[in-house]
Amino acid sequence: MQRFYAPGYSLDTLASVCLLEHYSLPTWMINFTRRLEHAFSFAAGGNSEEVWKRIAVLPVRSFSGQVMNLTEHGFAVRARRQEAFGVVPDARVRDLKSATARRICNISWYEFRVSDSERVHWQNKLSELLRPDNDPTAANVRHEITRYIEEHELSPLIAEWLSEKAPPCVAVLPTESLIAPSR
């Protein structure tokens, strides 16, 4: 996290945590999006075989907690693509599905059923939202994790777990940027 609020990234501590949350690293933040289609993608497109899924609606104006918006930041490619925010609920809220969370955060939950064909549709949408090959920030996150692992000589199990959270990135250049070898 400290790497991302160093000069060059220009993120404060909370924004750094939000960035890492968007790249699947465990934090105390929760991702929300302003687009219903994206919420359905995350809820229904995951690996779970459950038929019933849930999404939460959180009115930001009446929310008791912190909301971090990275949709305007140059490094937050995934957050911009997902129109996503990092949310830190009120300290009294431990479970967003609880009656306390519903009251304090003014959060509403909606359940919906997902068929197998719908699940495939939402998995394809989710894959597009998470694509690392057209996201230079994913490579930066992976690079910083690798540096951290090397500097702190972490155990192989922890290093492997962290590495799995941020997949390696392959840059795909537009066709007009490719350079043909000379003959």
GUTIPA-828293 format. One record per residue: residue in one letter; x, y, z of N, C-alpha, C in turn. Coordinates in steps of 0.2 Angstrom, whole numbers, plus 5000, padded with zeros to 4 digits. Example, Ala and Ser with C-alpha at 12.3 -4.5 7.8 and 13.67 -1.06 7.14 Angstrom:
# residues 2
A506649725039506249785039506649845039S506449895035506849955036506450005039
//
This chain:
# residues 183
M500449945000500050005000500450065000Q501050065004501450125004501750144998R501850094993502150104987501750154983F501050154983500550184979500450254982Y500650274988500650344990501350374990A501750344987502450374986502350424980P502850464979502850514973502850464967G502450494962502350454956501650424955Y501450394960500750374960500250424963S500450464967500050524970499350504973L499350444977498750424980498950434988D498450454991498450454999498350375001T498350375008498350305011497650265009L497150305010496450275008496450255001A496650304996496650294989497050234987S497650224991498050164989497750094991V497350094997496950034999496450024994C496150074991495550074986495850044980L496450064978496750034972496849964972L497149944978497349874979496649834980E496149854982495549824983495249804976H495349854971495049844964495549794961Y496149774963496549724960496549664964S495949654968495849584971496249574977L496649624980497049604986496549624992P496649584997496149585003496349655007T495749695008495849755012495149755016W495049815020494449825023493949855019M494149875013493649905009493149865005I492649885003492149844999492049884992N492049844987491949884980491249884979F491049944977490349964974490449994967T489949984963489950024957489250064956R489350114952488750154950488350124945R488550064941488250034936487849974938L487249964937486849904939487149844935E487349854929487549794924488249774927H488649814930489249794933489149754939A488649774943488449744949488249674948F487849664943487549594941488149554938S488649584935489249544932489549514938F489749554943490049524949489649474953A489049494954488649444958488549384954A488349384948488049324944488649294941G489149324939489749304935490249264939G490249264945490749234949490749154948N491249124952491249044951490749004955S490349044959489949004963489348974959E489148914961488648884957487948894960E487948934965487248954968486748984963V486148964964485648994959485449064961W485449074968485149144970485749184972K485749244969486249294970486049364973R486449404976486249464979486649524977I486349584976486649644975486449694981A486849734983486749784988486649854984V486149894986486149964984486250014990L486750054989486950094994486950174992P486450204995486350274993486950314996V487350344992487950374995487850434999R487350474997487150535001487050525008S486750465010486550455016486950405020F487550385016487950335019488350355025S488450315030488850325036489450285035G489950315033490650285031491050325026Q491550305024491950335019491850305012V491850345007491850325000492450354996M492750304993493350324989493250324982N493350374978493150374971493850384967L494050334964494650334959494450334952T493850344950493650344943493950404939E494250444942494550504939495350494939H495650454943496350444943496650414938G497250434935497550404929497750334930F497950314936498250244937497650194938A497050224940496450174942496150154936V496450114931496150094925495550054926R495650004931495049954932494449994936A494650034940494150074944493750114939R494050144934493650184929493250134925R493550084922493150034918492550014922Q492649994928492049964932491550024935E491850084934491450144937491350124945A491950104948491850074955492150124960F491950114966492150154972492350104977G492750124981492950084988492550114993V492250074997491850095003492050065009V492150115014492350085021491750105025P491350055027490750065031490950095038D490450125041490450145048490750085053A491150105058491550055062491050015065R490450035066489949985070489649935065V489749935059489549885054490049835053R489849775054490349715053490049675047D489449675046489049635041488649675038L488749685031488349725027487649705026K487549635028486849605027486449615034S486749635039486449645045485849695046A485449695050484949745052485249805054T485849805057486249865059486449895053A486749865048487049895042486449925038R485949885038485349915034485149985037R485149985044484950045047485450105046I486050085048486550135049486850165042C486950115037487150135031486650145026N485950135028485450145023485550095017I485750035018485849985013485249945011S485149925005484649885003484849824999W484649765001484849704997484349674993Y484549654987484049624982484349554980E483849504980484049444978483749424971F484149384967483849374960484149304959R483749264955483949194952484349204946V484849154945485249154939485249084936S485049084930485049024926485749004924D485848944921486548934919486748974913S486248984908486449034902486549104905E486249124910486349194912487049194915R487149144919487849144922488449154917V488349114912488849124906488849194904H488349224902488249294900488649334905W488449334911488749374916489549364917Q489749294917490449284917490849314911N490549314905490849354900490949424901K490449454904490449524906490949534911L490949494916491449504922492149494919S492349454914492949444912493249504908E492749544905492949604902493149654907L492749654912492849704918493549694921L493749634921494349614925494949604921R494949614914495449604910496149634911P496649594913497349634914497749644908D497549614902498049624897497949694893N497449734895497349804892497349854898D497649834904497649874910498349884912P498749944911499349944913499449954920T498949974924498949974931499049904934A498749854931498849784934499549764934A499949784929500649774928500949804934N500849874935501149904941500949874948V500349854949500249814955500649754956R500649714950501049654950501749664952H502049724949502749744950502849754957E502449794960502549824967502449764972I502049714970501949654974502549614974T502849604968503449564967504049604971R504149664970504649704974504549694981Y503949694984503849694991504049624993I503849564990503949504991504749494992E505149514987505849514987506149554992E505949614994506249654999506149625006H505549595007505449565014505549495014E505749465009505949395009505349355013L504749355010504249325012504249245011S503849215016503849135015503649125008P503849065005503549044998502749044998L502449015003501749015003501449085003I501649125007501349195007501549235000A502149224997502349254991501849224985E501749154985501349124980500649154981W500349154987499649184988499649254985L500049294987500049364985500149374977S500549334974500649334967500049304963E499649264966499049234963498449294963K498549334968498049394968498149444963A498749454960498849504955499149464949P498749444944498949404939499449434935P499949404931500449434927500049464921C500349514919500049554913500449544907V500049544901500349544895500149604891A500549644889500349704886500149694879V499649714876499349704869499349774866L499849774861499849844858499449844852P499149904850498749914844499149894838T498849864833499149844827499649894824E499349964824499750014821500450024825S500449994831501050014835501549954834L501449904831501849844830502449864825I503049844826503549854822503749794818A503749794812504049734808504749734808P505049674808505749664808506049684801S506549714800506849734794507149664791R507149664784507449604780508049624777
//
